[in-house]
Amino acid sequence: MSLHGAKKQEVIGKFRQHESDTGSPEVQIALISARIGELSKHFETHTKDHSSRRGLLKLVGHRRRLLNYLKSNNKTGYLKLIGELGIRK
């Protein structure tokens, strides 16, 4: 499951650092978080979809690695991002 164009552009517009930014860690984490949210809703009705659950776990791991990278390189950006997305403590 991927994000549709309008939703993806909305997330990119909210978290980008400059006009042509589509690949910064902040944007990547926000996009992955949006996909995780959509997959979580999917599992409310499709509880036995184990192949998609594996994909969800891979996304969570990828987001965790990106968050660790951001935390080590840009502490203020990390704190701002987790506050806006409502993840971690």
C-alpha positions as CSV (number, residue, x, y, z in Angstrom):
1,M,0.0,0.0,0.0
2,S,1.4,3.3,-1.0
3,L,0.2,6.8,-0.5
4,H,-1.9,8.5,-3.2
5,G,-0.5,11.5,-4.9
6,A,-2.5,14.2,-3.1
7,K,-1.8,12.8,0.4
8,K,1.9,12.3,-0.4
9,Q,2.2,15.9,-1.7
10,E,0.5,17.2,1.4
11,V,2.9,15.4,3.7
12,I,5.9,16.5,1.7
13,G,4.7,20.1,1.7
14,K,4.3,20.1,5.5
15,F,7.7,18.6,6.4
16,R,10.1,19.8,3.6
17,Q,13.1,22.0,4.5
18,H,13.2,24.0,1.2
19,E,11.2,24.3,-2.0
20,S,12.6,21.2,-3.9
21,D,13.1,19.0,-0.8
22,T,11.6,15.5,-1.2
23,G,14.3,13.3,0.3
24,S,15.4,14.7,3.6
25,P,15.2,12.5,6.6
26,E,12.3,14.5,8.0
27,V,10.3,14.0,4.8
28,Q,11.1,10.3,4.6
29,I,10.1,9.7,8.2
30,A,6.8,11.6,7.7
31,L,6.0,9.6,4.6
32,I,6.8,6.3,6.3
33,S,4.7,7.3,9.3
34,A,1.8,8.1,7.0
35,R,2.1,4.7,5.4
36,I,2.3,3.0,8.8
37,G,-0.9,4.8,9.9
38,E,-2.7,3.5,6.8
39,L,-1.5,0.0,7.3
40,S,-2.6,0.1,10.9
41,K,-6.1,0.9,9.8
42,H,-5.9,-1.9,7.2
43,F,-5.2,-4.5,10.0
44,E,-8.3,-3.5,11.9
45,T,-10.4,-5.3,9.2
46,H,-7.8,-7.7,7.8
47,T,-6.3,-9.3,10.9
48,K,-4.8,-12.4,9.1
49,D,-2.9,-10.4,6.4
50,H,0.5,-11.6,7.5
51,S,2.4,-10.6,4.4
52,S,1.4,-7.0,4.8
53,R,2.2,-7.2,8.5
54,R,5.7,-8.2,7.6
55,G,5.9,-5.1,5.4
56,L,4.6,-3.0,8.3
57,L,7.4,-4.3,10.5
58,K,10.0,-3.5,7.9
59,L,8.6,0.1,7.6
60,V,8.7,0.5,11.4
61,G,12.4,-0.7,11.4
62,H,13.3,1.7,8.6
63,R,11.6,4.6,10.4
64,R,13.5,3.7,13.6
65,R,16.8,3.8,11.7
66,L,16.0,7.1,10.1
67,L,15.0,8.6,13.5
68,N,18.3,7.4,15.0
69,Y,20.2,9.0,12.2
70,L,18.3,12.3,12.6
71,K,18.8,12.2,16.4
72,S,22.5,11.9,16.0
73,N,22.9,14.6,13.3
74,N,20.2,17.1,14.1
75,K,18.8,17.0,17.6
76,T,16.5,20.0,17.3
77,G,15.0,18.7,14.0
78,Y,14.5,15.3,15.7
79,L,12.7,16.8,18.6
80,K,10.5,19.0,16.4
81,L,9.6,16.1,14.1
82,I,8.6,13.6,16.8
83,G,6.5,16.3,18.4
84,E,4.7,17.0,15.2
85,L,4.2,13.4,14.3
86,G,3.3,12.3,17.8
87,I,5.7,9.4,18.0
88,R,8.0,8.3,20.8
89,K,8.2,10.2,24.1
